[in-house]
Amino acid sequence: MNIAVFCSSSNSISEKYKSEAQRLGEWIAESGNTLVYGGATGGLMDSVSEGAYKNKGNIVGVIPEAVINMNRQSALPTQLIIVDTMSKRKAEMKALSDVFVVLPGSYGTLDEMLDIIASGIVGEHKKPLIIVNHDGFYDLFLQQIDFMRAEHFMPAEEKYKPLIANNFNHCIELLKL
């Protein structure tokens, strides 16, 4: 199974997030799955890829030229796919992956996550997306979804809905389904 992981590339984040990302990368490799990620260095991107690399896993990095030009290309992927733009990165990762995992992140992570959700809603795919709400990181986002639903911007029952994992172990349970 190809597991895409969307996550932060910031080096300024807490170690508690990095250790969980590394554990996910380790599990992906140990279980014989392939990590598909943004191919850049820094933050949780380093952590998840280091975990997979440490356990001799298959790692596919999908990286836009702009990130390469910023000298942020990781040396860890066993396969590197270079694309022109961030939009093409999302499209390539979506096409390559069987399931998506969202770890804590910022604008880029939210963009990737929302693209998967929106394209799932209109029926472009039926691939599951798991949001890892480690230490309540996505609590406010989930409250916003509830608010949008309460205000009737979203249907009460969605055709495509992300799965919410409360922690790393819950994420693994959902990946095994």
Backbone as JSON, one array per atom type, in Angstrom:
{
  "sequence": "MNIAVFCSSSNSISEKYKSEAQRLGEWIAESGNTLVYGGATGGLMDSVSEGAYKNKGNIVGVIPEAVINMNRQSALPTQLIIVDTMSKRKAEMKALSDVFVVLPGSYGTLDEMLDIIASGIVGEHKKPLIIVNHDGFYDLFLQQIDFMRAEHFMPAEEKYKPLIANNFNHCIELLKL",
  "N": [[0.85, -1.18, 0.0], [0.54, 2.21, -0.81], [1.26, 4.9, 1.11], [0.46, 8.12, 1.59], [1.86, 10.85, 3.27], [1.08, 13.83, 4.69], [2.54, 16.69, 6.03], [4.26, 18.92, 8.33], [7.11, 20.93, 7.43], [8.61, 22.43, 9.05], [11.32, 23.23, 11.16], [11.1, 24.18, 13.69], [9.3, 23.05, 15.4], [7.83, 21.14, 18.14], [9.47, 18.35, 19.7], [7.76, 16.28, 20.38], [5.94, 15.97, 18.3], [7.65, 15.26, 16.24], [8.68, 12.77, 17.07], [6.43, 11.12, 16.94], [5.9, 11.23, 14.19], [8.19, 9.99, 13.22], [7.83, 7.42, 14.26], [5.59, 6.67, 12.75], [6.7, 6.58, 10.15], [8.53, 4.49, 10.59], [6.74, 2.37, 11.09], [5.39, 2.25, 8.62], [7.45, 1.32, 6.92], [8.2, -1.1, 8.24], [5.88, -2.59, 7.97], [5.82, -3.17, 5.33], [4.81, -1.37, 3.55], [4.73, 1.56, 1.37], [6.14, 4.74, 1.73], [4.88, 7.8, 0.7], [5.72, 11.04, 0.16], [6.4, 14.6, 0.53], [9.12, 14.92, -0.21], [10.95, 16.76, 0.77], [13.3, 18.4, 3.02], [13.39, 18.84, 6.59], [11.58, 19.37, 9.65], [8.64, 17.46, 10.28], [8.65, 16.13, 7.91], [11.3, 15.27, 7.57], [11.37, 13.59, 9.82], [9.38, 11.53, 9.39], [10.35, 10.39, 7.03], [12.93, 9.63, 7.8], [12.31, 7.68, 9.69], [11.16, 5.69, 8.04], [13.34, 5.21, 6.33], [15.29, 4.28, 8.1], [14.35, 1.75, 8.59], [14.71, 0.53, 6.2], [12.77, 1.07, 4.23], [10.57, 1.57, 1.38], [10.58, 4.66, -0.18], [8.97, 7.29, -1.58], [9.55, 10.35, -2.87], [7.98, 13.35, -3.72], [8.65, 16.17, -5.28], [8.57, 19.67, -5.82], [10.18, 21.82, -8.23], [10.73, 24.38, -7.19], [11.15, 23.94, -4.47], [13.42, 22.37, -4.54], [15.16, 24.3, -5.54], [15.37, 25.84, -3.29], [17.18, 24.51, -1.86], [16.23, 22.3, -0.36], [15.88, 19.62, -0.84], [15.45, 16.27, -0.01], [17.7, 13.58, 0.72], [16.84, 11.07, 1.2], [14.69, 9.67, -0.17], [13.91, 6.66, -1.99], [12.95, 6.75, -4.46], [12.66, 9.54, -6.45], [10.5, 12.01, -7.53], [10.31, 14.66, -9.6], [8.55, 17.61, -9.95], [6.85, 20.36, -11.62], [5.33, 22.26, -10.16], [3.7, 23.11, -7.0], [1.02, 22.41, -7.15], [1.08, 20.37, -9.04], [2.55, 18.56, -7.58], [0.7, 17.83, -5.57], [-1.24, 16.58, -7.21], [0.23, 14.44, -8.28], [0.96, 13.03, -5.96], [-1.58, 12.34, -5.08], [-2.4, 10.64, -7.14], [-0.54, 8.55, -6.92], [-1.0, 7.39, -4.42], [-2.65, 5.24, -2.03], [-3.89, 5.72, 0.32], [-4.23, 8.44, 2.64], [-2.45, 10.23, 5.11], [-2.66, 12.68, 7.53], [-0.57, 14.61, 9.31], [0.35, 16.9, 11.98], [0.65, 20.25, 10.76], [1.05, 23.14, 8.6], [0.03, 25.75, 6.4], [0.62, 24.47, 3.88], [0.17, 21.76, 4.48], [-2.52, 21.84, 5.24], [-3.6, 22.67, 2.79], [-3.01, 20.46, 1.14], [-4.48, 18.44, 2.47], [-7.14, 19.47, 2.35], [-7.52, 19.52, -0.4], [-7.57, 16.78, -0.99], [-9.87, 16.05, 0.45], [-11.87, 17.69, -0.8], [-11.74, 16.76, -3.47], [-12.48, 14.15, -3.04], [-15.11, 14.48, -2.18], [-16.43, 15.3, -4.52], [-16.28, 12.99, -5.92], [-13.95, 12.16, -7.24], [-12.18, 10.34, -6.21], [-12.01, 7.54, -3.9], [-10.39, 7.16, -1.82], [-9.19, 6.67, 1.46], [-8.71, 9.2, 3.99], [-6.83, 10.05, 6.73], [-6.83, 11.98, 9.56], [-4.51, 12.84, 11.89], [-4.97, 13.66, 15.03], [-3.07, 14.55, 16.99], [-2.43, 15.21, 20.34], [-4.57, 17.0, 20.33], [-4.14, 18.71, 18.19], [-5.6, 19.31, 15.86], [-8.05, 20.11, 16.86], [-9.4, 22.67, 16.78], [-9.77, 22.98, 14.03], [-11.47, 20.8, 13.54], [-13.64, 21.66, 15.04], [-14.37, 23.84, 13.49], [-15.3, 22.52, 11.2], [-17.57, 21.25, 12.32], [-19.04, 23.57, 12.9], [-19.46, 24.62, 10.32], [-21.09, 22.6, 9.33], [-23.28, 22.81, 11.09], [-24.21, 25.3, 10.34], [-25.21, 24.72, 7.92], [-23.58, 24.7, 5.64], [-22.47, 22.44, 4.87], [-23.46, 19.1, 4.13], [-25.45, 17.16, 6.45], [-24.8, 14.47, 6.5], [-21.97, 13.41, 5.06], [-20.7, 12.43, 1.84], [-18.07, 11.8, 1.41], [-15.76, 11.53, 3.89], [-13.29, 12.53, 6.19], [-11.3, 10.37, 8.26], [-10.78, 10.38, 11.75], [-8.03, 10.17, 13.77], [-7.03, 9.77, 17.06], [-4.47, 9.54, 17.98], [-1.14, 8.23, 17.34], [-1.23, 5.37, 17.57], [-3.96, 4.85, 17.15], [-4.17, 5.77, 14.54], [-2.64, 3.82, 13.19], [-4.26, 1.6, 13.65], [-6.46, 2.34, 12.07], [-5.26, 2.37, 9.57], [-4.81, -0.29, 9.17], [-7.28, -1.32, 8.59]],
  "CA": [[0.0, 0.0, 0.0], [1.26, 3.49, -0.84], [0.69, 5.77, 2.13], [0.92, 9.51, 1.51], [1.86, 11.56, 4.55], [1.15, 15.29, 4.6], [3.0, 17.15, 7.33], [5.06, 20.13, 8.41], [8.55, 20.9, 7.15], [9.24, 23.39, 9.96], [12.25, 22.69, 12.15], [10.88, 24.85, 14.97], [8.21, 22.41, 16.14], [8.15, 20.31, 19.29], [9.94, 16.98, 19.5], [6.66, 15.31, 20.55], [5.38, 15.72, 16.98], [8.67, 14.59, 15.44], [8.8, 11.36, 17.46], [5.26, 10.41, 16.4], [6.09, 11.12, 12.75], [9.21, 8.97, 13.0], [7.18, 6.12, 14.51], [4.75, 6.36, 11.6], [7.61, 6.16, 9.08], [9.04, 3.16, 10.94], [5.67, 1.4, 10.89], [5.16, 2.11, 7.18], [8.49, 0.45, 6.38], [8.12, -2.42, 8.88], [4.7, -3.3, 7.49], [5.98, -3.45, 3.91], [4.14, -0.34, 2.76], [5.59, 2.58, 0.79], [5.89, 6.12, 2.12], [4.85, 8.82, -0.34], [5.71, 12.32, 0.88], [6.82, 15.77, -0.24], [10.5, 14.86, -0.67], [11.76, 17.88, 1.27], [13.92, 18.27, 4.33], [12.86, 19.67, 7.67], [10.42, 19.05, 10.46], [8.05, 16.13, 10.27], [9.06, 15.46, 6.67], [12.52, 14.54, 7.92], [11.08, 12.55, 10.81], [8.68, 10.39, 8.82], [11.22, 9.72, 6.06], [14.01, 8.99, 8.56], [11.75, 6.45, 10.26], [11.04, 4.7, 6.96], [14.68, 4.93, 5.85], [15.95, 3.48, 9.14], [13.86, 0.38, 8.47], [14.91, 0.12, 4.81], [11.5, 1.14, 3.53], [10.44, 2.27, 0.09], [10.23, 6.06, 0.06], [8.78, 8.07, -2.81], [9.48, 11.78, -2.63], [7.45, 14.12, -4.84], [9.15, 17.49, -4.9], [8.55, 20.68, -6.87], [11.46, 22.46, -8.53], [10.94, 25.53, -6.31], [11.69, 23.44, -3.2], [14.8, 21.99, -4.86], [15.91, 25.55, -5.66], [15.57, 26.34, -1.93], [18.12, 23.56, -1.25], [15.48, 21.54, 0.64], [15.64, 18.27, -1.34], [15.92, 15.2, 0.87], [18.49, 12.52, 0.1], [16.33, 9.79, 1.68], [13.79, 8.89, -1.04], [14.43, 5.63, -2.89], [12.5, 7.23, -5.76], [12.35, 10.97, -6.39], [9.74, 12.5, -8.66], [10.41, 16.12, -9.64], [7.42, 18.22, -10.66], [7.01, 21.8, -11.86], [4.64, 23.14, -9.22], [3.07, 22.51, -5.82], [-0.24, 21.8, -7.61], [1.43, 19.09, -9.67], [2.95, 17.67, -6.49], [-0.53, 17.28, -4.99], [-1.86, 15.67, -8.17], [1.06, 13.25, -8.37], [0.82, 12.28, -4.7], [-2.93, 11.79, -5.07], [-2.44, 9.52, -8.09], [0.32, 7.46, -6.46], [-1.3, 6.91, -3.07], [-3.86, 4.47, -1.74], [-4.46, 6.29, 1.55], [-3.55, 9.68, 3.01], [-2.35, 10.51, 6.54], [-2.36, 14.08, 7.78], [0.05, 14.9, 10.6], [0.35, 18.34, 12.19], [1.31, 21.05, 9.75], [0.61, 24.51, 8.42], [-0.71, 26.03, 5.18], [0.81, 23.44, 2.86], [-0.5, 20.54, 4.94], [-3.96, 22.08, 5.13], [-3.91, 22.69, 1.37], [-3.01, 19.08, 0.66], [-5.6, 17.75, 3.1], [-8.41, 19.97, 1.82], [-7.6, 19.08, -1.79], [-8.0, 15.38, -0.97], [-11.27, 16.02, 0.89], [-12.72, 18.27, -1.84], [-11.8, 15.87, -4.63], [-13.27, 12.99, -2.62], [-16.52, 14.89, -2.12], [-17.01, 15.32, -5.87], [-16.2, 11.65, -6.48], [-12.73, 11.88, -8.01], [-11.54, 9.17, -5.62], [-12.63, 7.01, -2.68], [-9.25, 6.79, -0.98], [-9.36, 7.23, 2.8], [-7.82, 10.22, 4.54], [-6.8, 9.98, 8.2], [-6.26, 13.14, 10.23], [-3.99, 12.46, 13.2], [-5.21, 14.79, 15.93], [-2.12, 14.35, 18.1], [-2.53, 16.22, 21.42], [-5.6, 17.98, 20.02], [-3.63, 19.68, 17.22], [-6.64, 19.7, 14.9], [-9.33, 20.35, 17.54], [-10.07, 23.87, 16.27], [-10.18, 22.66, 12.66], [-12.65, 19.93, 13.64], [-14.73, 22.52, 15.5], [-14.79, 24.62, 12.33], [-16.12, 21.62, 10.38], [-18.86, 21.14, 13.0], [-19.73, 24.84, 12.74], [-19.92, 24.7, 8.93], [-22.2, 21.67, 9.21], [-24.4, 23.4, 11.83], [-24.71, 26.44, 9.56], [-25.72, 24.13, 6.67], [-22.67, 24.83, 4.52], [-22.12, 21.07, 4.54], [-24.58, 18.2, 4.45], [-25.35, 16.47, 7.75], [-24.06, 13.24, 6.21], [-21.09, 13.65, 3.92], [-20.38, 11.26, 1.02], [-16.65, 11.53, 1.67], [-15.48, 12.14, 5.19], [-12.02, 12.08, 6.75], [-11.28, 9.61, 9.5], [-10.01, 11.1, 12.76], [-7.26, 9.34, 14.7], [-6.66, 10.55, 18.23], [-3.03, 9.42, 18.23], [-0.41, 7.38, 16.42], [-1.73, 4.0, 17.61], [-5.27, 4.85, 16.5], [-3.89, 5.91, 13.11], [-2.2, 2.51, 12.71], [-5.46, 0.74, 13.62], [-7.26, 2.72, 10.91], [-4.52, 1.96, 8.37], [-4.91, -1.76, 9.04], [-8.64, -1.72, 8.18]],
  "C": [[0.9, 1.24, 0.0], [0.54, 4.45, 0.09], [1.29, 7.16, 2.0], [0.83, 10.12, 2.9], [2.05, 13.04, 4.25], [1.52, 15.81, 5.97], [3.9, 18.38, 7.19], [6.52, 19.9, 8.0], [9.3, 21.88, 8.06], [10.14, 22.69, 10.96], [12.01, 23.24, 13.55], [9.84, 24.16, 15.85], [8.72, 21.48, 17.23], [8.58, 18.9, 18.9], [8.81, 15.96, 19.62], [6.01, 14.99, 19.19], [6.37, 14.93, 16.12], [8.77, 13.11, 15.79], [7.62, 10.55, 16.94], [5.4, 10.23, 14.89], [7.13, 10.04, 12.44], [8.63, 7.58, 13.22], [6.3, 5.71, 13.34], [5.61, 5.88, 10.44], [8.17, 4.77, 9.34], [7.98, 2.1, 10.66], [5.4, 1.18, 9.41], [6.17, 1.15, 6.58], [8.38, -0.98, 6.93], [6.96, -3.25, 8.32], [4.73, -3.56, 5.98], [5.26, -2.48, 3.0], [5.17, 0.65, 2.23], [5.16, 3.95, 1.3], [5.93, 7.0, 0.88], [4.76, 10.15, 0.4], [6.33, 13.39, 0.01], [8.27, 15.85, -0.65], [11.43, 15.96, -0.18], [12.37, 17.55, 2.62], [13.17, 19.14, 5.33], [11.68, 19.07, 8.38], [9.95, 17.61, 10.4], [8.35, 15.38, 8.98], [10.33, 14.67, 6.9], [12.19, 13.36, 8.82], [10.43, 11.33, 10.2], [9.58, 9.65, 7.82], [12.4, 9.04, 6.74], [13.53, 7.68, 9.18], [11.65, 5.35, 9.22], [12.42, 4.27, 6.47], [15.44, 4.01, 6.81], [15.58, 2.01, 9.04], [13.86, -0.11, 7.02], [13.63, 0.09, 4.0], [11.6, 1.79, 2.17], [9.91, 3.66, 0.38], [10.15, 6.78, -1.28], [8.64, 9.53, -2.41], [8.98, 12.48, -3.89], [7.74, 15.58, -4.52], [9.08, 18.47, -6.08], [9.93, 21.33, -7.04], [11.76, 23.63, -7.59], [11.54, 25.09, -4.97], [13.13, 22.97, -3.4], [15.67, 23.24, -4.91], [16.15, 26.21, -4.3], [16.57, 25.47, -1.15], [17.47, 22.74, -0.13], [15.16, 20.12, 0.17], [16.24, 17.24, -0.4], [16.72, 14.18, 0.06], [17.92, 11.14, 0.43], [15.41, 9.02, 0.73], [14.52, 7.85, -1.87], [13.99, 5.92, -4.31], [12.12, 8.69, -5.59], [11.65, 11.38, -7.68], [9.76, 14.03, -8.58], [9.28, 16.65, -10.51], [7.64, 19.73, -10.77], [6.48, 22.66, -10.72], [4.1, 22.36, -8.01], [1.76, 21.82, -6.22], [0.03, 20.45, -8.26], [1.92, 18.08, -8.63], [1.72, 17.02, -5.88], [-1.16, 16.25, -5.93], [-1.09, 14.36, -8.26], [0.93, 12.39, -7.11], [-0.56, 11.63, -4.61], [-3.01, 10.55, -5.97], [-1.66, 8.31, -7.57], [-0.19, 6.75, -5.21], [-2.63, 6.18, -2.96], [-4.61, 5.03, -0.54], [-3.61, 7.5, 1.92], [-3.58, 9.83, 4.53], [-1.92, 11.95, 6.7], [-1.83, 14.22, 9.19], [-0.03, 16.41, 10.82], [1.16, 19.08, 11.13], [0.69, 22.43, 9.66], [-0.14, 24.64, 7.09], [-0.6, 24.92, 4.13], [0.09, 22.15, 3.22], [-2.01, 20.69, 4.82], [-4.4, 22.07, 3.67], [-3.99, 21.28, 0.81], [-4.21, 18.31, 1.18], [-6.92, 18.17, 2.47], [-8.59, 19.6, 0.35], [-8.09, 17.63, -1.86], [-9.48, 15.29, -0.57], [-12.19, 16.53, -0.21], [-12.84, 17.36, -3.05], [-12.54, 14.58, -4.3], [-14.75, 13.28, -2.6], [-17.16, 14.86, -3.51], [-16.83, 13.99, -6.61], [-14.99, 11.34, -7.32], [-11.98, 10.66, -7.47], [-12.34, 8.74, -4.39], [-11.55, 6.57, -1.7], [-9.41, 7.43, 0.4], [-8.3, 8.26, 3.16], [-7.95, 10.17, 6.05], [-6.12, 11.23, 8.73], [-5.82, 12.69, 11.61], [-4.05, 13.69, 14.1], [-4.37, 14.64, 17.2], [-2.18, 15.52, 19.09], [-3.51, 17.34, 21.08], [-5.18, 19.01, 18.98], [-4.72, 20.19, 16.28], [-7.99, 19.96, 15.55], [-10.08, 21.56, 16.97], [-10.55, 23.68, 14.83], [-11.45, 21.81, 12.68], [-13.86, 20.7, 14.16], [-15.26, 23.36, 14.35], [-15.67, 23.78, 11.4], [-17.51, 21.47, 11.0], [-19.69, 22.41, 12.83], [-20.27, 24.98, 11.31], [-21.12, 23.78, 8.71], [-23.45, 22.26, 9.89], [-25.03, 24.57, 11.08], [-25.17, 26.02, 8.16], [-24.88, 24.45, 5.44], [-22.22, 23.45, 4.03], [-23.33, 20.2, 4.85], [-24.36, 17.54, 5.82], [-24.58, 15.17, 7.6], [-23.26, 13.44, 4.93], [-20.83, 12.35, 3.17], [-18.93, 10.83, 1.23], [-16.29, 12.26, 2.95], [-14.14, 11.63, 5.71], [-12.24, 11.26, 8.01], [-10.41, 10.37, 10.49], [-9.35, 10.1, 13.69], [-6.82, 10.23, 15.85], [-5.17, 10.54, 18.52], [-2.43, 8.46, 17.2], [-1.0, 5.97, 16.4], [-3.1, 3.88, 16.94], [-5.11, 4.97, 14.99], [-3.5, 4.56, 12.52], [-3.39, 1.56, 12.64], [-6.3, 1.05, 12.39], [-6.57, 2.3, 9.6], [-4.64, 0.46, 8.13], [-6.29, -2.21, 8.57], [-8.74, -2.01, 6.7]]
}
